[in-house]
Amino acid sequence: MSNELDFDQLLSKYKADPFTYVDIFSVHTGRVSFKAGVGQEVASAGGEWLQILGTALYEINRERNPRIVNAQVNGIVAHINSELEGQFVEAGVKLMTIKHPLKKKEIIEIILKDVLSLFPAPESAKYFFAIDIQSRIDKKGARAVTIEPGEEILTMSLMKRDTPVFYKGERGVIHSIYFKPGLSVGQGEPLLGVCAPEKLPLIQKIITRVKAEWDSEH
């Protein structure tokens, strides 16, 4: 993380290809009919209350009950598994890929996930900060809160049962929070991005540099 050359390589990677590729899967079993084509530009939901639906991507029909699935991200359809047109598929089958142009903020978040120490969700569940941690965040802000190995930092809510979650990792500051209290997080998804206190200036340098270089070139 302290190696400047590694960061240069990381930055050049996103400059060469400032996109992320979002795979779209079947939401449940049913017969698929594609509504978007390769090369088509698609948009996510819009409007003040997201009342304007995203671009229709595909229809899936189960027991004569058709459902249109709309885009959740902006971008261009890069690939479609066209052989599945009109076919019956199981839930979770990859149907298409959308090439999504990354915004500066998204690139910063991706790079930070590469350099921060991520604390993943031990199970698919809802998470809340432990009372003591939440109190410290409320008083000082997350980036002023240092957590120690073995410290109770979260409460995991699963099947109406609350379980304490203890921090496993190096001592550090809570730099990034990737969950929203009360919303489900999948097992293995990052909950927190933790940074050793002495590395905070480097993190700030990364953010400043990405902002400066993207402002000048994008």
RODREN-905381 format. One record per residue (C-alpha): x negated, y negated, z; residue in three letters; residue number from 0. Coordinates in steps of 0.05 Angstrom, whole numbers, padded with zeros to 5 digits, always signed. Layout:
% residues N
      c1      c2      c3  code  pos
       X       Y       Z   ALA  NUM
...
END
This chain:
% residues 218
      c1      c2      c3  code  pos
  +00000  +00000  +00000   MET    0
  -00058  -00046  +00012   SER    1
  -00087  -00029  -00056   ASN    2
  -00074  -00089  -00101   GLU    3
  -00089  -00048  -00164   LEU    4
  -00032  +00001  -00148   ASP    5
  +00015  -00058  -00143   PHE    6
  -00010  -00085  -00210   ASP    7
  +00006  -00017  -00241   GLN    8
  +00075  -00017  -00208   LEU    9
  +00091  -00086  -00234   LEU   10
  +00067  -00071  -00305   SER   11
  +00111  -00009  -00306   LYS   12
  +00173  -00051  -00294   TYR   13
  +00150  -00105  -00342   LYS   14
  +00143  -00053  -00397   ALA   15
  +00211  -00021  -00382   ASP   16
  +00254  -00067  -00338   PRO   17
  +00312  -00019  -00337   PHE   18
  +00340  +00036  -00295   THR   19
  +00376  +00095  -00325   TYR   20
  +00442  +00112  -00291   VAL   21
  +00470  +00182  -00303   ASP   22
  +00546  +00188  -00305   ILE   23
  +00577  +00253  -00280   PHE   24
  +00646  +00283  -00284   SER   25
  +00686  +00262  -00223   VAL   26
  +00724  +00328  -00220   HIS   27
  +00741  +00388  -00263   THR   28
  +00779  +00375  -00327   GLY   29
  +00777  +00366  -00402   ARG   30
  +00732  +00308  -00424   VAL   31
  +00745  +00256  -00478   SER   32
  +00693  +00201  -00487   PHE   33
  +00717  +00129  -00493   LYS   34
  +00648  +00096  -00504   ALA   35
  +00595  +00110  -00556   GLY   36
  +00519  +00110  -00558   VAL   37
  +00492  +00039  -00565   GLY   38
  +00556  +00008  -00538   GLN   39
  +00549  -00048  -00487   GLU   40
  +00589  -00034  -00424   VAL   41
  +00607  -00078  -00365   ALA   42
  +00623  -00064  -00292   SER   43
  +00686  -00090  -00257   ALA   44
  +00693  -00166  -00258   GLY   45
  +00736  -00223  -00233   GLY   46
  +00739  -00255  -00164   GLU   47
  +00771  -00193  -00133   TRP   48
  +00741  -00143  -00183   LEU   49
  +00811  -00139  -00212   GLN   50
  +00783  -00133  -00283   ILE   51
  +00765  -00060  -00294   LEU   52
  +00697  -00040  -00321   GLY   53
  +00691  -00012  -00392   THR   54
  +00725  +00055  -00401   ALA   55
  +00671  +00109  -00406   LEU   56
  +00711  +00174  -00410   TYR   57
  +00778  +00205  -00395   GLU   58
  +00783  +00270  -00356   ILE   59
  +00847  +00310  -00358   ASN   60
  +00864  +00361  -00305   ARG   61
  +00932  +00395  -00304   GLU   62
  +00961  +00343  -00352   ARG   63
  +00939  +00288  -00305   ASN   64
  +00892  +00243  -00345   PRO   65
  +00844  +00196  -00309   ARG   66
  +00802  +00141  -00341   ILE   67
  +00733  +00131  -00310   VAL   68
  +00705  +00061  -00317   ASN   69
  +00634  +00034  -00315   ALA   70
  +00606  +00015  -00248   GLN   71
  +00543  -00018  -00277   VAL   72
  +00527  -00064  -00336   ASN   73
  +00484  -00038  -00392   GLY   74
  +00482  +00000  -00457   ILE   75
  +00503  +00072  -00468   VAL   76
  +00436  +00106  -00481   ALA   77
  +00458  +00179  -00487   HIS   78
  +00522  +00220  -00489   ILE   79
  +00528  +00296  -00482   ASN   80
  +00573  +00295  -00543   SER   81
  +00578  +00371  -00545   GLU   82
  +00624  +00365  -00484   LEU   83
  +00676  +00324  -00523   GLU   84
  +00743  +00360  -00515   GLY   85
  +00711  +00413  -00469   GLN   86
  +00732  +00434  -00399   PHE   87
  +00677  +00416  -00349   VAL   88
  +00665  +00428  -00275   GLU   89
  +00657  +00370  -00226   ALA   90
  +00587  +00339  -00225   GLY   91
  +00568  +00354  -00298   VAL   92
  +00524  +00300  -00330   LYS   93
  +00564  +00267  -00385   LEU   94
  +00525  +00206  -00406   MET   95
  +00469  +00157  -00387   THR   96
  +00473  +00081  -00383   ILE   97
  +00411  +00038  -00392   LYS   98
  +00419  -00017  -00340   HIS   99
  +00376  -00080  -00345   PRO  100
  +00345  -00094  -00278   LEU  101
  +00353  -00162  -00245   LYS  102
  +00295  -00193  -00208   LYS  103
  +00328  -00177  -00141   LYS  104
  +00337  -00103  -00161   GLU  105
  +00264  -00098  -00183   ILE  106
  +00241  -00126  -00116   ILE  107
  +00285  -00075  -00080   GLU  108
  +00258  -00017  -00122   ILE  109
  +00185  -00038  -00110   ILE  110
  +00198  -00047  -00036   LEU  111
  +00226  +00024  -00033   LYS  112
  +00160  +00047  -00061   ASP  113
  +00118  +00011  -00009   VAL  114
  +00162  +00012  +00054   LEU  115
  +00167  +00073  +00099   SER  116
  +00238  +00099  +00086   LEU  117
  +00279  +00131  +00141   PHE  118
  +00330  +00179  +00108   PRO  119
  +00399  +00200  +00130   ALA  120
  +00392  +00268  +00165   PRO  121
  +00463  +00287  +00143   GLU  122
  +00519  +00260  +00100   SER  123
  +00556  +00217  +00150   ALA  124
  +00574  +00147  +00172   LYS  125
  +00520  +00108  +00210   TYR  126
  +00519  +00051  +00260   PHE  127
  +00461  +00018  +00296   PHE  128
  +00452  +00039  +00369   ALA  129
  +00480  -00014  +00416   ILE  130
  +00411  -00037  +00439   ASP  131
  +00384  -00043  +00368   ILE  132
  +00447  -00080  +00344   GLN  133
  +00440  -00128  +00402   SER  134
  +00368  -00143  +00384   ARG  135
  +00386  -00152  +00311   ILE  136
  +00443  -00200  +00329   ASP  137
  +00395  -00242  +00372   LYS  138
  +00333  -00244  +00328   LYS  139
  +00349  -00214  +00260   GLY  140
  +00328  -00145  +00235   ALA  141
  +00258  -00166  +00214   ARG  142
  +00242  -00188  +00285   ALA  143
  +00260  -00119  +00312   VAL  144
  +00204  -00068  +00321   THR  145
  +00223  +00005  +00329   ILE  146
  +00180  +00059  +00361   GLU  147
  +00175  +00134  +00346   PRO  148
  +00226  +00172  +00387   GLY  149
  +00270  +00111  +00400   GLU  150
  +00345  +00119  +00392   GLU  151
  +00361  +00073  +00334   ILE  152
  +00426  +00097  +00303   LEU  153
  +00491  +00132  +00317   THR  154
  +00513  +00184  +00267   MET  155
  +00589  +00193  +00261   SER  156
  +00610  +00259  +00232   LEU  157
  +00676  +00297  +00240   MET  158
  +00698  +00248  +00295   LYS  159
  +00635  +00265  +00334   ARG  160
  +00581  +00213  +00349   ASP  161
  +00508  +00237  +00353   THR  162
  +00447  +00194  +00370   PRO  163
  +00394  +00190  +00317   VAL  164
  +00321  +00182  +00340   PHE  165
  +00269  +00148  +00297   TYR  166
  +00216  +00193  +00266   LYS  167
  +00161  +00152  +00234   GLY  168
  +00107  +00102  +00249   GLU  169
  +00119  +00041  +00293   ARG  170
  +00144  -00016  +00250   GLY  171
  +00192  -00073  +00236   VAL  172
  +00262  -00062  +00206   ILE  173
  +00249  -00096  +00139   HIS  174
  +00308  -00070  +00097   SER  175
  +00375  -00040  +00115   ILE  176
  +00406  +00005  +00062   TYR  177
  +00471  +00025  +00095   PHE  178
  +00535  -00011  +00115   LYS  179
  +00564  +00009  +00183   PRO  180
  +00623  +00055  +00175   GLY  181
  +00610  +00073  +00102   LEU  182
  +00588  +00144  +00085   SER  183
  +00515  +00155  +00066   VAL  184
  +00492  +00219  +00030   GLY  185
  +00442  +00265  +00063   GLN  186
  +00371  +00243  +00045   GLY  187
  +00392  +00173  +00023   GLU  188
  +00350  +00118  +00055   PRO  189
  +00380  +00084  +00116   LEU  190
  +00323  +00037  +00134   LEU  191
  +00258  +00011  +00103   GLY  192
  +00206  +00002  +00158   VAL  193
  +00142  -00038  +00153   CYS  194
  +00082  -00038  +00199   ALA  195
  +00077  -00109  +00230   PRO  196
  +00008  -00122  +00201   GLU  197
  +00034  -00106  +00131   LYS  198
  +00090  -00158  +00132   LEU  199
  +00046  -00211  +00098   PRO  200
  +00032  -00162  +00041   LEU  201
  +00106  -00148  +00032   ILE  202
  +00120  -00223  +00029   GLN  203
  +00063  -00230  -00022   LYS  204
  +00096  -00176  -00065   ILE  205
  +00164  -00211  -00063   ILE  206
  +00133  -00279  -00079   THR  207
  +00092  -00250  -00137   ARG  208
  +00151  -00213  -00169   VAL  209
  +00194  -00276  -00165   LYS  210
  +00139  -00319  -00195   ALA  211
  +00121  -00271  -00252   GLU  212
  +00193  -00256  -00270   TRP  213
  +00212  -00329  -00269   ASP  214
  +00156  -00344  -00319   SER  215
  +00170  -00285  -00365   GLU  216
  +00244  -00268  -00360   HIS  217
END
